[in-house]
Amino acid sequence: MPRGFTTQERDRISRALLAAGRDLFVRQGLRKTALDELVAPAGIVKSTFYQFFDSKEALYLQLMLDEAGQVKAQVIDRALLSTDDAREGLRRFLHATLEVLETNPLWRRLVTHPEEMAAVAARLEPERIAAMGDSNPATALAAYVTDRQRHGDLVGDDPDVVVGALQSVLLMPFNAGHIAAGDAITYRKTLELLVDIVATGLTTHEGDRT
């Protein structure tokens, strides 16, 4: 019979599991993280883990849910949607997202290892994934791109292509050592130029609208 825990014990164990998961998933990824490693800091056995989370994937999703709202507020609400000008909005979105990738190791991991999110989605019910709902930055970005293309503010008619172009900029920090021979100042200037080029190239001018 499963051991019962007080409310205080459950809170402590949940916090310990989340903290361990965040550290381990960032450092070594979902697949390489063993259940033994997750439960050790919480002081519980493996069987007890399932009183708190259905699987490693469920723990991973909870970590994403805990941070998704904050990230969306930073890159979507206070950046992308902070201006009616699509070009400036894309610039602000890219700069804000690059800052998140520099300061938030979990979201940096998600960008560089999208297969982990796919593994989470494959193991959990669609309803659990949908729990991210309006707090999902990727969903909000796709909706914005679709709407702006419909109104003629962004080029093309395939939202995935525009999102892909934006994602290519977000991969720059992971190749910083190969750009400008690793010179930090030149790299930063190069990144600024790329952000401007992509934001300009993806947006239409008033006279170009159909």
Secondary structure, DSSP 4 states (H G I P E B T S, - for coil): -PPP--HHHHHHHHHHHHHHHHHHHHHHHHHH--HHHHHGGGT--HHHHTTT-SSHHHHHHHHHHHHHHHHHIIIIITTGGG-S-HHHHHHHHHHHHHHHHHH-HHHHHHHH-HHHHHHHHHHS-HHHHGGGGGG-HHHHHHHHHHHHHHTTSBSSS-HHHHHHHHHHHHTGGGGGGGSGGG-HHHHHHHHHHHHHHHHHHHB--GGG--
